[in-house]
Amino acid sequence: MRCLKKRVLNKKKLKIGLITYRGNPSSGGQGIYINYLSRALSDLGHEVTVISGPPYPEIRKDIKLVKIPSLDLFSKKNKFLDVKFSKLFSLNNLKEWISANSGGFPEPHTFGPRLEKFIEENAGQFDVIHDNQTLCKELISLQQKLPLVTTIHHPITKDLEFQLKSTNDFFLKLLIKRWHSFIPTQIKVAKKLKKIVVPSESSGKDVVKDFSLKDASIEVVHNGIDLGFFYPSDKPYEDYKILSIASSDVPMKGLDFMIKAFPEIKKNYPKAKLSVLGKIRKEGHTERLINSLDLKDDINFVSGLSHSELREQYCSSHVVVIPSLYEGFGFAAAEAMACGVPAVVSDGGSLKEIVGEAGKVIIPGDENAIVDAVNELFSYEDLRKNMVAKGISRVKDKFTWHNAALKLDNIYHQMIESHANNKYSKT
């Protein structure tokens, strides 16, 4: 590691543009990615500029933020009425308004023209551009002007697949397809990109398969965990506390299976308690399931936590259960390991790859397997301690933002050299 860092520090310092159509941590893993990657690249000595649409990212003060405004309709109480009529004289704004009010997700289409205008006016400010899965069609022409690297966290085809499987309602299926109507554009763009980065081997294979790409264009760069926030506690954990994850009733998170498993766990361990990070929809599918199983008073949902409160939730848990049907990386599993908590994860996407031997891996969508794995960790403290030790070591070795930045630094320089050679060969 020391030799690699020395080699990097002798390289030219780069002007890097990180682009994302939304970057706030509440936007999910992509917001976390922009925040921490920008820090790690800046710490290597690079000049980093984050170029983002709203909601804007929370980044370190020494890192430049360029705001690319939009109508930001998803922050409005009324997407149809809460917009000035004069704003709709812009064709791009009109497209955004129509899309948002007809069940679509406009940002993958409307961010691109705004980005293109900014790059045309400021191309000389950057040595390389790093796209955070905007996958807008404007990237195709952009990579002719500047070296371009694109991160694809996972193919959104997976989200579409699991959401369609979660309902038999014909009209709801139409709405789901409408929301995901940007996917064909993403696939077309991805096929023409010269360099794609993915956060896991599993995600890379799925991108290749679902987007019909060539392996040669893809490199794995694992995401990192902030070890300054996520680390073990000296306090004892709470016996029989289970921590799981929710995301507004998203089927892909697999929370249903944890909820269905919980009554069986309580039969053997009556003192068992379940806390869930995240929110669910009021009177939505998950709330109805909880009520049907008479678990309203047994499950605690927590959200809006500070870093210290989030760490406390992990560290106070006997076990963390990540029942996701699919994850491109799985921040929660890595955060749990960093906090010294064993994780029960499904073999969904990258989760098995992330935990290795530091967790229990189960079949996706199998509540009985969740029951067995949790019961085993409740019963055998030596097994738990062994997994805790392996998890802490694994995160420190494989999942740091410093390591991610070092790998990306090398990729950036490769792409800059390749871009220069291509320009030279055309002259």
C-alpha positions in Angstrom: 0.0 0.0 0.0 2.8 2.4 0.9 4.5 1.9 -2.5 1.3 2.5 -4.4 0.7 5.7 -2.5 4.2 6.9 -3.2 3.7 6.2 -6.9 0.4 8.1 -7.0 1.9 11.1 -5.2 4.5 11.5 -7.9 1.9 11.7 -10.6 0.4 14.9 -11.9 -2.3 16.4 -9.7 -5.6 16.3 -11.6 -8.6 18.6 -12.0 -11.5 16.2 -11.6 -15.1 16.9 -12.3 -17.5 14.5 -10.4 -21.0 14.7 -11.9 -24.3 13.4 -10.4 -27.9 14.4 -11.1 -28.6 14.4 -7.4 -26.2 14.1 -4.6 -27.7 14.6 -1.1 -27.1 11.7 1.3 -30.9 11.2 1.5 -30.7 10.2 -2.2 -29.1 6.9 -1.0 -25.8 5.3 -1.8 -25.0 7.6 -4.7 -25.0 10.6 -2.3 -22.7 8.8 0.0 -20.4 7.9 -2.9 -20.1 11.5 -4.1 -19.4 12.9 -0.6 -16.7 10.4 0.4 -15.1 10.0 -2.9 -14.7 13.7 -3.4 -12.9 13.9 0.0 -10.6 10.9 -0.7 -9.6 12.3 -4.1 -9.0 15.7 -2.6 -6.8 14.1 0.2 -4.6 12.7 -2.6 -4.0 16.3 -3.6 -6.4 16.5 -6.6 -8.6 19.5 -7.3 -12.1 18.2 -7.2 -15.3 19.9 -8.4 -18.6 18.3 -7.7 -21.2 19.1 -10.4 -24.7 18.2 -9.2 -28.4 18.7 -9.6 -30.7 19.1 -6.6 -31.0 17.9 -3.9 -27.4 19.0 -3.6 -24.7 17.0 -1.9 -23.2 17.8 1.5 -19.5 18.0 0.8 -16.4 19.2 2.6 -16.0 23.0 2.5 -12.6 22.9 0.6 -14.3 21.0 -2.3 -15.9 23.1 -5.0 -19.6 22.5 -5.6 -21.2 23.6 -8.9 -25.0 23.6 -8.7 -26.9 22.7 -11.8 -30.5 23.9 -11.1 -33.6 22.1 -12.2 -37.3 22.5 -11.4 -36.7 20.1 -8.5 -40.3 19.0 -8.7 -39.9 16.0 -6.3 -39.3 18.5 -3.4 -42.6 20.3 -4.2 -45.9 19.5 -2.5 -47.7 19.8 -5.8 -45.5 18.9 -8.8 -48.2 20.1 -11.2 -48.9 23.6 -9.7 -45.9 24.6 -7.7 -43.9 25.9 -10.6 -43.7 29.3 -12.2 -45.4 29.3 -15.7 -42.5 31.3 -17.1 -40.1 28.4 -16.3 -41.9 26.2 -18.7 -40.9 28.3 -21.7 -37.6 26.3 -21.6 -38.0 23.1 -23.6 -35.9 21.1 -21.1 -37.9 22.4 -18.1 -41.2 21.6 -20.0 -39.9 18.0 -20.5 -39.1 17.7 -16.8 -42.5 19.0 -15.8 -44.4 16.7 -18.2 -42.3 13.7 -17.2 -42.7 14.2 -13.4 -46.4 14.8 -13.7 -47.0 11.7 -15.9 -45.3 9.2 -13.6 -41.8 9.4 -15.1 -38.4 10.1 -13.6 -37.1 13.1 -15.5 -33.6 13.6 -14.2 -31.7 11.0 -16.3 -33.0 12.9 -19.4 -33.1 16.5 -18.3 -29.8 16.7 -16.3 -27.8 15.9 -19.5 -28.5 19.1 -21.5 -27.8 21.3 -18.5 -24.6 19.4 -17.8 -23.6 19.7 -21.5 -24.0 23.5 -21.4 -21.8 23.8 -18.3 -19.1 21.6 -19.8 -19.1 23.5 -23.1 -18.4 26.7 -21.2 -15.9 25.2 -18.7 -14.2 22.2 -20.4 -10.8 23.7 -19.9 -11.1 23.5 -16.2 -11.0 19.7 -16.1 -8.5 17.0 -16.9 -11.0 14.2 -16.4 -14.8 13.8 -15.8 -16.2 11.1 -13.5 -19.9 10.4 -14.0 -21.9 9.0 -11.0 -24.4 6.9 -13.0 -26.2 9.7 -14.7 -25.8 7.8 -17.9 -27.3 10.6 -19.9 -26.9 10.6 -23.7 -24.7 13.7 -23.6 -21.9 11.6 -22.1 -21.3 10.1 -25.6 -20.2 13.4 -27.1 -18.6 14.6 -23.8 -16.1 11.7 -23.9 -14.9 12.9 -27.2 -13.9 16.2 -25.6 -12.6 15.0 -22.2 -11.5 11.7 -20.7 -14.5 10.1 -19.0 -15.0 7.5 -16.4 -18.5 6.3 -15.4 -19.5 4.5 -12.2 -22.5 2.2 -12.5 -23.5 1.1 -9.0 -25.8 -1.6 -10.4 -28.1 -2.0 -13.4 -31.4 -0.3 -12.7 -32.9 -3.3 -14.6 -32.7 -5.1 -11.3 -34.9 -2.5 -9.5 -37.5 -2.8 -12.4 -37.4 -6.6 -12.2 -38.1 -6.9 -8.5 -40.7 -4.2 -8.5 -42.6 -5.9 -11.3 -42.5 -9.2 -9.4 -43.9 -7.6 -6.3 -47.3 -6.9 -7.7 -50.0 -8.4 -9.8 -51.8 -5.1 -10.4 -51.8 -4.4 -14.1 -52.0 -0.6 -13.8 -49.3 -0.5 -11.1 -47.1 -2.5 -13.4 -47.6 0.2 -16.1 -46.7 2.9 -13.6 -43.5 1.0 -12.6 -42.5 0.6 -16.2 -43.2 4.3 -16.8 -41.0 5.4 -13.9 -38.2 3.2 -15.3 -38.6 4.3 -18.9 -35.1 5.9 -18.9 -33.5 2.4 -18.8 -33.2 1.9 -22.6 -31.3 5.2 -22.8 -28.9 4.1 -20.0 -28.2 0.9 -21.9 -27.5 2.6 -25.2 -25.2 5.1 -23.5 -23.4 2.4 -21.4 -22.6 0.4 -24.6 -20.7 3.4 -26.0 -18.7 4.3 -22.9 -14.9 3.7 -22.9 -14.5 3.1 -19.2 -17.0 1.9 -16.6 -16.3 1.4 -12.9 -18.5 -0.9 -10.7 -18.4 -1.4 -6.9 -18.3 -5.2 -6.9 -17.6 -8.2 -9.0 -21.2 -9.2 -8.8 -22.5 -5.8 -9.9 -20.0 -5.9 -12.8 -21.3 -9.2 -14.0 -24.9 -8.0 -13.9 -24.1 -4.8 -15.8 -22.4 -6.9 -18.5 -25.4 -9.2 -18.7 -28.2 -6.7 -18.5 -26.6 -4.0 -20.5 -24.9 -6.4 -23.0 -21.4 -4.9 -22.5 -17.9 -6.1 -23.0 -15.9 -7.1 -19.9 -12.9 -5.2 -21.1 -14.6 -1.8 -20.4 -15.3 -2.6 -16.8 -13.1 -2.3 -13.7 -14.1 -3.1 -10.0 -13.4 -0.4 -7.4 -14.9 -1.2 -4.1 -16.7 1.5 -2.2 -15.4 2.5 1.2 -16.6 2.9 4.7 -15.9 5.9 6.9 -13.9 4.2 9.7 -13.8 7.5 11.6 -17.6 7.1 12.1 -18.1 3.3 12.0 -16.0 1.5 14.6 -16.6 -0.9 17.5 -18.0 0.3 20.8 -16.6 -0.5 24.3 -20.2 -0.8 25.5 -21.9 -4.3 25.5 -24.5 -4.9 22.8 -28.1 -5.4 23.7 -29.0 -9.1 23.9 -31.3 -10.3 21.2 -31.5 -7.0 19.4 -31.8 -7.4 15.6 -31.2 -4.4 13.3 -32.5 -4.5 9.7 -32.9 -2.0 6.8 -35.9 -0.5 5.1 -36.3 1.9 2.1 -39.9 3.2 1.8 -41.4 -0.2 1.0 -38.9 -0.9 -1.9 -39.4 -4.7 -2.6 -35.7 -5.1 -3.5 -34.8 -4.5 0.2 -36.5 -7.7 1.2 -37.8 -6.4 4.5 -41.0 -8.5 4.2 -38.9 -11.6 4.9 -37.3 -10.2 8.0 -40.8 -9.2 9.3 -42.2 -12.7 8.6 -39.2 -14.3 10.3 -39.5 -12.3 13.5 -42.4 -14.1 15.1 -40.6 -17.4 14.7 -37.4 -15.9 16.3 -39.4 -14.7 19.2 -40.7 -18.2 19.9 -37.2 -19.3 20.9 -36.1 -15.9 22.2 -39.1 -14.0 23.7 -36.8 -11.0 24.5 -35.9 -10.5 20.9 -36.5 -7.0 19.5 -36.3 -5.7 16.0 -35.2 -2.2 15.0 -35.3 -1.1 11.4 -33.3 1.7 9.9 -35.4 3.7 7.5 -39.0 4.7 6.8 -42.0 2.9 5.4 -45.1 4.3 3.8 -48.0 5.1 6.0 -50.8 2.6 5.3 -48.5 1.0 2.7 -47.7 -2.7 2.1 -45.1 -3.0 4.9 -47.4 -1.4 7.5 -50.3 -3.7 6.5 -48.0 -6.7 6.8 -46.9 -5.7 10.3 -50.5 -5.2 11.4 -51.6 -8.5 9.9 -48.9 -10.3 12.1 -49.8 -8.2 15.1 -46.2 -6.8 15.4 -47.0 -3.1 15.6 -45.6 -2.9 19.1 -42.6 -5.1 18.4 -40.8 -3.3 15.6 -39.1 0.1 16.0 -38.5 2.2 12.9 -35.7 4.8 13.2 -34.7 7.4 10.7 -33.1 10.9 10.5 -30.2 9.7 12.5 -26.9 11.5 13.0 -23.7 9.6 12.3 -23.2 8.9 16.0 -26.8 7.8 16.4 -26.5 5.5 13.4 -23.3 4.0 14.8 -25.0 3.5 18.2 -27.8 1.5 16.4 -25.2 -0.8 14.9 -23.0 -1.2 17.9 -25.9 -2.0 20.3 -27.2 -4.8 18.0 -26.7 -8.5 18.6 -26.9 -9.1 14.9 -27.7 -7.1 11.7 -29.9 -8.7 9.1 -29.7 -7.4 5.5 -32.4 -9.5 3.6 -32.1 -7.5 0.3 -33.0 -9.5 -2.8 -30.3 -7.4 -4.5 -27.5 -5.0 -3.7 -24.9 -3.5 -6.0 -22.6 -3.0 -3.0 -24.3 -3.1 0.4 -23.1 -0.2 2.6 -25.1 -1.5 5.6 -23.4 -4.8 5.6 -19.9 -3.2 5.5 -20.9 -0.6 8.1 -22.1 -3.4 10.5 -18.8 -5.2 10.1 -16.9 -2.0 10.8 -18.9 -1.6 14.0 -18.1 -5.1 15.2 -21.5 -6.6 14.5 -22.0 -9.9 12.6 -24.3 -9.6 9.5 -26.8 -12.1 8.2 -27.1 -11.3 4.5 -28.9 -12.8 1.5 -26.9 -14.0 -1.5 -28.4 -11.1 -3.4 -26.1 -9.4 -5.7 -22.8 -8.4 -4.0 -23.7 -9.1 -0.3 -21.9 -12.5 -0.2 -18.9 -10.8 -1.8 -18.9 -8.0 0.8 -19.2 -10.1 3.9 -17.0 -13.1 2.9 -16.6 -15.4 5.9 -17.5 -12.5 8.3 -21.2 -13.2 8.1 -24.0 -15.7 7.5 -25.1 -15.9 3.9 -28.6 -17.2 3.2 -30.9 -17.8 0.2 -32.7 -14.6 -0.8 -36.4 -14.4 0.1 -36.2 -17.3 2.6 -37.6 -16.3 6.0 -36.8 -19.7 7.5 -33.2 -19.2 6.6 -33.2 -15.9 8.4 -34.7 -17.6 11.5 -32.0 -20.3 11.5 -29.1 -17.9 11.0 -30.3 -15.4 13.7 -31.0 -18.2 16.2 -27.5 -19.6 15.6 -25.8 -16.3 16.3 -28.0 -15.8 19.4 -27.0 -19.3 20.6 -23.3 -19.4 20.0 -21.2 -16.5 21.3 -17.9 -17.9 20.1 -19.3 -18.0 16.5 -20.4 -14.4 16.9 -17.0 -13.3 18.2 -15.2 -15.0 15.4 -17.4 -13.3 12.8 -16.9 -9.9 14.5 -13.1 -10.2 14.3 -13.1 -11.3 10.7 -15.5 -8.5 9.8 -13.5 -5.7 11.3 -10.3 -7.0 9.6 -12.1 -7.4 6.3 -13.4 -3.8 6.2 -10.1 -2.3 7.1 -8.4 -4.3 4.4 -10.8 -4.0 1.5 -13.3 -1.2 2.0 -11.7 2.2 2.5 -12.2 5.3 0.5 -8.5 5.9 0.4 -8.1 2.6 -1.4 -10.9 3.5 -3.8 -9.3 6.9 -4.5 -5.9 5.3 -5.2 -7.4 2.9 -7.7 -9.5 5.6 -9.4 -6.4 7.8 -9.6 -4.7 5.1 -11.7 -7.8 4.7 -13.9 -8.0 8.5 -14.5 -4.4 8.7 -15.6 -4.9 5.7 -17.9 -7.9 7.4 -19.5 -6.1 10.7 -19.9 -3.3 9.0 -21.7 -5.7 7.0 -23.9 -7.6 10.1 -24.7 -4.5 12.0 -25.7 -3.3 9.2 -27.9 -6.6 9.0 -29.7 -6.5 12.8 -30.3 -2.9 12.5 -31.6 -3.8 9.6 -33.9 -6.6 11.6 -35.5 -4.4 14.6 -36.3 
